[in-house]
Amino acid sequence: MSWLKKHPQLTSLLLGASCVFGFAPFYVFMLPILSIAGLFYLWELTTSPKQAAKLGFVFGLGFFIAGIYWIYISLHDVGGMPFWMAGLATFLLCAFLALFPSIVGYLAKRSAHPLAIAAILWVLSEWIRDWIFTGFPWLAVGYSQAPFSPLAGFAPIFGAFGVGLTVTVSASILVFIAQHKQRRPAISGLLAIWMVGGAFSLINWTSPVGNPTKVALIQGNVAQEIKWDESIAIQTVNQYLGMAKQTQAELVILPETALPIAIDLTQKNMAQDQVLAPFKTIASGDRKAILVGAVSQKEETYFNTMLGISSIEDVQVYHKSHLVPFGEFIPLKSVFGWIYRDWLNMPLSDLSRGSVEQKPMLMVGQKIAVNICYEDVFGEEVIRQLPEATLLVNASNDAWYGRSNAAEQHLQFSQMRALETGRMVLRATNTGATAIISNKGDVLATVPQFTTVILNGSVQGYTGSTPYIRWGNWAIISLLFIALILLWGRKKK
């Protein structure tokens, strides 16, 4: 304990960095609880809100630098930004995100019930990260419990933020146990939380509907550096055509922007004749349905799109709605446009948003709720197409982040979406992590990253609503605000 008092900032930095090992690909789900408990204990040792804020900021730096270092890879290695600018941009993003635990520490230390307030404010701060500046909820602590922890049983009821609350409450109780002699009620409460979560995980919130469907998820492994090279565009299209043709699956899913050619869906043109027509021929001749990613065009407007091709004449369309700032659109273009003009080689940086009211695609007896890449980080947006949808599909391209932990972390977010919705999730990606996920969040099948391969499997559609589908995030957020109001005004006994 004396070492903690002598080196609180170093301890906080190490606690933040160790917290990352609770997430994929490591899945040591107890580590975030212990790391946050360590930070809460450090806050208890401080004598002022200002000290607590500093420790929270250092914890956040350790956490986010260790957790999202791959932003540097996308900016420098793939995007071509100078190393110093990419490093600075990555650090500034981590420093901004570190402000959230810093503010939590400051406000908790000012309250009469710091442990309880800290547990509540931590989750509320992650909820704010979910929407502020279009949202970046990456590494919200609730995800660390999916799918192996008993606490993941709360996901179908209260979603990722509800699971996050059980993490922070568990951390607060551990600190309380370490500080007080009257530990029995606290230990009983901690055990109750974990036992109830385990019991909830045994409940089947949804039920199977229809017959299983044979699927093929195609991982093209096209290097990001050459993906948009016009000289190999037709070669890439032919590669995907050949892979789609050889599989015997009923539903074939290709990655995000698999076709490196803009498709004008408003009129018949060369792109449709040379690119979409062969896919339609395969779909009609082999009685398959094919979901393929492309950039679609309507006059001067471009979308990140998934095209649903089957034996029916009309192509079903899903346009990505939640775009990545600085990746797919340029906020304040007059201010930041020079970065793209002078320092970055990033295609598709100024796309348009699709509607938030899009409906599931009807294909091979399944009602498929499609989302593209980053969209499945937002649980409340995924449930817009539910409970109508029987199956979730995420098409991604995480090649931007190289051989980092980003793809595995992204996979874990999809596992949380499966738990929240009680639906199976199919992930078709360019370089990984391509996977079939059960309605309980377990990875049933996957393939090695950075390989050209087809993942064949079978999926079952599900029907029904989990409580989270009906409530979204507002149930847990409302409870948190009510608890915060009740606790903040109470004096310490």
N, C-alpha and C positions, 0 to 999 in steps of 0.2 A: 504493500500500500504506500509505503514511503517513496518508492520509485515512481509511482503514479503522480504523487504530489510534486516530485522534483522535475518530471518530464511530461507534463500533461499534454503539450502540443504534439510532441513526437508520438506519444501513445495514441492520441486522437487520429493522427495521420495514418498510423499503422492499422488502427481499428477500421477506418474508412476503406483502406485498400483491401483488408481481409474480407470485408463484407461482400466483395465481388465474387468470392469463391462460393457463395451461396447460390449463385445463378448458374445457368448452363454455360459451358459444358460440364461444370463440376457438380452441381446439384447438392452441395452440402448445406441443406436447408436450415440447419441449426446455426450456421455461422452469422447470418444477418441478425438473428435474435440476440446472439451473444455480443456481436459488435455494437449493436445499438444499445444494449444494456450497459456495455462498457462506456459508451458516450454519455448515457444518462447518469451513470455513476460519477463521471468526471464533472458533469454539470452540478451534481449534488455537492461536490467538493469546492466548487467555485464560490466566491464571496460577492460577485456582482453579475448583473445581466450582461455587461460588456465582456467579461471574461468568458461567460457561457457562449456568447455570440462568436468570439474568436475560435473557441474550440469546435463549435459547430461548423464554422467555415473551413477549418483545417481538415476536419473529418470529411466534409464534402469534397474538398480537393483530392484527398486520397481516394475516395470512393469513385469519383467520376473520371479522374485521370486513369485509374486502373481499369475502369469499366468501359469507357468510350474512347480510348486512345485511337481506335480505328478511324475516327474522323480524320485524323492526320493522313492516313493511307488514302482515303478517298480524295482529299484535297491535293496532296503532293504526288503520290505514286501514280494515281489514275488521272486526276484532274490537271496535273502539271503545274500547280501553284508552287512558287519558290519555297524552299524548306522553311525559311525563317517566317514567312507569312503564314504558311500552313500550321507551323508550330504555334505561332502567336494566336491564330484564330481558334485552334483547338483548346489552348489554355484559357482563352477568354470565355469560351463556351463553358468549360468546366468551372471556371471561377463564378460565372453567372449562376450556374446550377447549385454551386456550393452556398450561395446566399440563402437558399431555402432552409437547410438545416441550421444555418447561422441565425436566421430570424426566429426559427422554432426555439432555439436555445435561449435567445434574448427574452422572448415573451414568456416562456415557461418559467424562467428564473424570476420574473417579476410577479408571478402568480403565487397564491397561497398553497396551491397543490401542484408543484412542478412536475412530478412524475406522471400524474394523470393528464395534466395539460399537455405535456410533451408528447404523450402517446396519441392524443387527439390531433394536435397541431401538425404532427409529422405527416399524418395521412391527408389532412386538409391541404398541406403544402404540396403533396404529390398530386392531389386533385387539381390544384391551381396550375401545376406544370402540365396537366393534361390538356389545358385549353389556352393558356396565356401565349400570345404570339403564335397562334395556330396549334400549339401543343407540342411537348416533347416529354412524354411520360416514361421514357426509357429507364429501366432499372428501378421502377417503383417496387418497394420491398415485398409486396404481396406476390409478385411473380416468382420470387425465390422459392415459394412453397409448392409450386406446381411441378409435377403432379404427385410427388411422393409423400409430402408431409400430410399428417392428419388435418392440419389447418386448411389444406386445399378443399376440404369438404364444405367450407363456407362459400366457395366460389359460385355455385349455382344459386345461392340466395342473395349474397351481397356483392358479388363480383370481386375483381382484383383489389379494389380499395377496402372492401370488407375483410379480405384475407390480410391485407396490410395492417388493418387495425388489430387483428389478433396477434400479429408479429410484434407491434409496438407495445401492446398491452402486456404480452408475455415478457418483453424486455423490462418494462416498468415493474412488474411483479417480482422478477428476479432481483432487481435492485432493492426493492422493499424487503425481500427475504434476507438479503445480505446486511441490511441496516437494522433490522428489528429482531428482538427476541421472541415476540409473539408471532411466530411464523405459520402456525398451523392453518389459520383461515386463508392466508395468502397461497400457501401450497395447495390447499383444497381448491381454491379458485383457479389456479393455474392448471391443475389436473382436469378440472371440469371443462375448461375451454378446449383442451386437447381431446378429451374424450367425446365431447359433443361434436367437434369437427370430424373425428373419426367415424362417429355414428352417421353423420350427414353424408359422408362419402359412400356409405353403403346403400343410400336411397337411389333408386332409378327414377329420375325426374322426368325422363322422356321414354317413349316406347318405339320399337322398330315398326317401320311401315314399308310395305312393298317387298320386292325380292332384292337380294344383294346384286350389286352391279360390278362387273369387271372393269377395272380402270388401269390406265397406263400413264404414268407421270414422266415426261420427257425432260431430262437434264442435258441441255445442249452443250454446255461448257464452252461457250464462245467468249474468248478473252475480251474484256471491256475495252482494251486499247485498240482492237480492230473491229469491234462490233458494228460501228457505223461507217466502216470503210466501204465506199461504193463499189470498189473493185471486187469485193468478195460477197456482196449482198446476195446475189443469185446463188452462190455456193452455199451460204447459210440457209437460204430458203429450201434448197434441194436437200440439204442435210436433214432438216426437220420433216420434209415431205417423206423422205425415205424411212425415217424412224417411225412416223405416224402410220405408214403403210405396212410395216413389218409386224406391228403388234396386233394381237387378236382381241384386244379389249373393246368393250362397248363404248367407253368414255375415255378419250385421249386428251390430256391437258398439257399444253406447252407453256413455257415461262412468260413472264412479263416482257413486252416488246421483243418477242422472239423473232418477229419479222422486221428486219431493219429497213423497211420501205413504208412510206406514208401511204395509207389507203384512203382514197376519197370515196366515201360511202354514198355520196349524193348523186353520183353519176357513174355510168359504166366507162372504165378507162383501162389503160394498159396494165396498171398495177392489179386491178381486179382480174383481168384476163390471165395474166402471167402468174399471179400469186394465189388469189383466193379460189379461182376456178379449179386448180388441181386438188386443193383441199376438199372442195365440194364434191369432186369426182370420187375421191377416196371415201368420204362420208357416205355418199349414195351407194357406191358399189359394194362397200364392205359393211354397210349398215352400222356405221359408227357415228358418234357425235364427237366433234373436235372443238376444244376451247383453245384459242391461240391469241397471244398478246401481240399488239401492233400499235403503231401511232395512226390514229384516224384523223381525217381532215374534213372540215366543212367550210368551204370557201377559204378564208384566211385564219380560221380557228383550228387549233390542233388539240387532240386529247390523247391521254394514255388509256388505251382501250383493250378490253378482252372481247374477242369475237366468238360467238357461238355458232358453229357451222354443223349442219345436220342434213338429213334428206329433204327437209322442207326448204322451200325456195328462199325465204327471207333469212338473213343473217341476224341473230340476236346480238345485242350490243350492251356492254357495260362500260361506262366512262368513269375513270377514277375521279373521285370527288374530293378527297382530302390530299392535297398536294403538299410536297415537301418544300418549305421555304428555302431559297437559295439553291435548291436542287432541281425543282420542276417549275418554280415561278420565282420572279425576282421582286421581293418587296421593295417599295420605294425605288423603282427603277432609275429615276433621275439621280438618286443618291448613290446607289450601289452598282449601277450598270457598268461602270468602268472596270470593276473587278472581273467581270466575265469577258469584257472586251480585251483587256490587257494581260490578265493573269491566269485565266482558267480556260481549259478546253473541255467544256461540259455541254453536250448536246441536250436538247429537250429541256432547256432551262426557262422556257416561258410558255407553258401549256395553259389550257383553260380547264376549269373545274366542271365535272359532270354533276348532274342533279343529285340531291340527297334523297329523292323519292323513287329511285330506281328499284325495279322488282326482280325477284329471282328469275333465272333462266329455266325454262322447261326443256329438259333433255334426258333421253333414255329413261323416262319414268321418274326422274329426280327433279326436284325444284332446288336449283343451285344458287345459293347466295355467294356471289363473286365479290372478292375484294382484292386490291392490287397492292402488293408490297407493304409499305408503311401503314396502310389503312387498318391492318389487323392489330395494331398497337392500341386502338381505340375501341374498347368493348362496347360502349354505348352506341357507336356508329354501326358496328357489325350487326347488332340486334334490330336495326331498322328493317331488315328483310325477314325478320322472324316474328311469329312462329310459322309463317307460311313455308319457309325454306326447309328442306329435309337434309341438306348437305351444305357444308361450307367449303369454299375453294379459295385459296390464296395463291396468287401467281406473283413471283418475286424475282428480282435480280440483285443479289447481294455481292456480285463480283466487284462492286465498287470498293469493298472493304478488305479485299485480299484474303490472305490466310490468317484471319483474326478470329476473335470470339463472336463477332457481330452476327454471323449467320446462325450460330447455335443459340445465342440470346434471342434472336428473332423467332426461332423455332419454339422456344419456351413460351413466348407470348401467344403463339398459336395454340399451344397446349392449354393455356389459360382460357382462350376463347372456346375450346372444346368443353372444358369444365363448366364455364358459365352458361353455355347454350344447350348442353346435352346433345351436341351434334358431332359427327365425325368431321375432321378437317383434312383436306388434301392440300399439300404444299408442292407446287411445281415451280422449280427455280432453275436459273441458268447454271449456277455452279454449286448449289447447295444452300441450305440443308433441305433437300427434297425428302418428303416424308408422308406417310399415312398415319394419322393420329386418331385414336379411338374416342368415343364420346365421353370417356373417363379421363382423357388427357394423356394416355399412354402412347408412346411411339410404337406402332405395330410393325412398321417397316421403314427402312431408310437405305440410302446408298452413299458410298464415299463421296466427299466433296471433290470438286475439280476433276471429275471424270465425265466422259460422255456415255450416258447409260439411260436405260429405260427401267423405271420401277413399276413392276406389275403387281397388282393386288386386287382385293375385293373390298367393297364398302357397303355399308348398310345405311339406308336412310332412316331418319328418326322424326317423330312428330310429337307435339306437345310443347308446353311452356315451362321452363324453370322460373322460379320467382324472379331471378335477375332479368329474364326476358321481359317480364311484366313491369318491373320496377326501374330497371336501369340503375344508374349510379345515385339517383336521387334519394332512395331509401336510406342508404348508409350515410350520405352527405347530410341529410336532414337530421339523422340521429346524432351525428357528430356535432352539428351546430347547437342542437338542443342541449347535449351534454356539456359543451363548452360554455354556454350561457349559464347553466345551473352551477357549474364548478367555479367559474371566474368570480362570481360575486360572493362566494362563501369564504368565510374566514377560517384560517387554520386553527384546528383544535389543539 
